[in-house]
Every structure is written in structure tokens, then in C-alpha cells.
Amino acid sequence: MSNARDVFSPPATDRGACIALIYALVAERLSAHYEHGQWMTQAQGATLAAEWLARSKRSLPLAERKHLSDLSDQLARQIAATTSRDAGLYIAHEMQESLDPRHESEIGQSIMAECERIFDSESPAA
């Protein structure tokens, strides 16, 4: 799995970090789905989120990491269900590439906006 390269390197708000986490998890979920035919579990997503957060000296409670993992799962499955395999592979690749902030991607920006929407609409504080 990737390391969510620089997604968390700039100082980000807690909200921004959560949205970036959802995005990175969607990218990982789609990659695992298309490459290995498996979906990551909620626990695997929460653990991966904790590892990424730790690299940037951040942390979130387990319940919040699980919630973000669930949101990423919903979005990843929605993308997989509404696109062809070839399109899904391309989206997963573009998302992985756009984890590097130097890579500009319209697809990545579009999915980041969807991550923001799902976070704002599905978060307990919303």
C-alpha cells in the first residue's frame, strides 16, 4: 500500500486532515479492489489511517478513524459500482498519483470535492 506521501505534510486544519484521510483511503481501497479483488475492512482502514497520521505527528480517536474508514468505503464502492473496470483502474491510478501535491489531476480534485461533501454531510458534528 502507498504511504499517502505528502497528503498530510502541510499544516492542515483537523477538517482538512480528515478529508485528506478519506481521499487517501479511497485511493487505497480502489487500488486494493482492482489489483487484488478485495475490499479493505473498516479495521484495516482505521489502522492505515493511524499509521499515516502518526507520520505527521497527528492522531485521531479510534471511533473517528473507523468513521472516516467507513466514509471512504462508501465512496470507493460507489465509484466502483458506477464505473467500468478500466475507468476504475484509471481513477485509482490518478488518485494514487495525486497523493503527491505536485501532481495535478482533475479527477483527483473532483474526488477530493466529493470527499469533502461526504465528510460534511456524514460527520457527527454536521
C-alpha positions as CSV (number, residue, x, y, z in Angstrom):
1,M,0.0,0.0,0.0
2,S,1.1,3.6,-0.6
3,N,2.2,5.9,2.2
4,A,-0.1,8.8,1.5
5,R,3.1,10.6,0.6
6,D,2.6,14.3,1.2
7,V,-1.1,14.5,1.8
8,F,-0.5,15.4,5.5
9,S,2.7,17.4,5.2
10,P,1.4,21.0,5.1
11,P,-0.2,22.3,8.3
12,A,-3.9,21.4,7.8
13,T,-7.0,22.0,9.8
14,D,-8.4,19.0,11.5
15,R,-11.2,19.1,9.0
16,G,-8.8,19.2,6.1
17,A,-6.7,16.3,7.6
18,C,-9.9,14.2,7.9
19,I,-10.9,15.0,4.3
20,A,-7.4,14.2,3.0
21,L,-7.5,10.9,5.0
22,I,-10.8,9.9,3.4
23,Y,-9.3,10.7,0.0
24,A,-6.1,8.6,0.6
25,L,-8.2,5.7,2.0
26,V,-10.5,5.8,-1.1
27,A,-7.4,5.6,-3.3
28,E,-6.1,2.6,-1.3
29,R,-9.4,0.9,-1.3
30,L,-9.9,1.2,-5.0
31,S,-6.3,0.1,-5.7
32,A,-6.7,-3.0,-3.5
33,H,-10.1,-3.7,-5.1
34,Y,-8.8,-3.5,-8.6
35,E,-5.4,-5.1,-8.0
36,H,-6.4,-7.9,-5.6
37,G,-10.2,-8.2,-5.9
38,Q,-10.6,-7.4,-2.2
39,W,-12.1,-4.6,-0.2
40,M,-10.2,-3.3,2.8
41,T,-12.1,-3.8,6.1
42,Q,-13.1,-1.0,8.4
43,A,-10.3,-2.0,10.9
44,Q,-7.7,-2.1,8.1
45,G,-8.7,1.4,7.0
46,A,-8.6,2.7,10.6
47,T,-5.2,1.2,11.2
48,L,-3.8,2.6,7.9
49,A,-5.2,6.0,8.9
50,A,-3.5,5.8,12.3
51,E,-0.2,5.0,10.6
52,W,-0.5,7.9,8.2
53,L,-1.5,10.3,11.0
54,A,1.4,9.2,13.1
55,R,3.9,10.1,10.4
56,S,2.7,13.7,10.6
57,K,2.5,13.6,14.4
58,R,-1.3,13.7,14.4
59,S,-3.8,11.3,15.9
60,L,-7.5,10.7,16.0
61,P,-9.5,8.5,18.3
62,L,-10.3,5.0,17.1
63,A,-14.0,5.8,16.7
64,E,-13.3,8.8,14.4
65,R,-10.8,6.7,12.4
66,K,-13.4,4.0,11.9
67,H,-15.9,6.6,10.9
68,L,-13.5,8.0,8.2
69,S,-12.8,4.5,7.1
70,D,-16.5,3.8,6.7
71,L,-16.9,7.0,4.7
72,S,-14.0,6.1,2.4
73,D,-15.5,2.6,1.9
74,Q,-18.9,4.1,0.9
75,L,-17.3,6.4,-1.7
76,A,-14.9,3.8,-3.0
77,R,-17.7,1.3,-3.5
78,Q,-19.9,3.9,-5.1
79,I,-17.1,4.7,-7.6
80,A,-16.5,1.0,-8.4
81,A,-20.3,0.4,-8.8
82,T,-20.7,3.3,-11.2
83,T,-17.6,3.0,-13.5
84,S,-16.3,0.3,-15.8
85,R,-13.3,-1.7,-14.6
86,D,-11.0,0.3,-17.0
87,A,-12.3,3.6,-15.7
88,G,-12.0,2.5,-12.1
89,L,-8.4,1.4,-12.6
90,Y,-7.6,4.8,-14.2
91,I,-9.3,6.6,-11.3
92,A,-7.4,4.6,-8.7
93,H,-4.2,5.4,-10.6
94,E,-4.9,9.1,-10.8
95,M,-5.8,9.2,-7.1
96,Q,-2.6,7.4,-6.1
97,E,-0.6,9.9,-8.3
98,S,-2.4,12.9,-6.9
99,L,-1.4,12.0,-3.3
100,D,1.7,13.8,-4.4
101,P,0.8,17.5,-4.2
102,R,2.9,18.2,-7.3
103,H,0.6,16.1,-9.4
104,E,-2.4,18.0,-10.6
105,S,-5.4,15.9,-11.5
106,E,-8.9,17.0,-12.4
107,I,-10.1,13.5,-11.4
108,G,-8.3,13.9,-8.1
109,Q,-9.8,17.4,-7.5
110,S,-13.3,16.1,-8.3
111,I,-13.0,13.2,-5.9
112,M,-11.5,15.4,-3.2
113,A,-14.6,17.6,-3.5
114,E,-16.7,14.5,-3.1
115,C,-14.7,13.5,0.0
116,E,-15.4,17.0,1.4
117,R,-19.1,16.7,0.6
118,I,-19.4,13.2,2.2
119,F,-17.4,14.3,5.3
120,D,-19.5,17.4,5.8
121,S,-22.8,15.6,5.3
122,E,-22.0,12.4,7.2
123,S,-19.9,13.6,10.2
124,P,-21.4,13.6,13.7
125,A,-20.8,17.3,14.1
126,A,-22.7,18.1,10.8
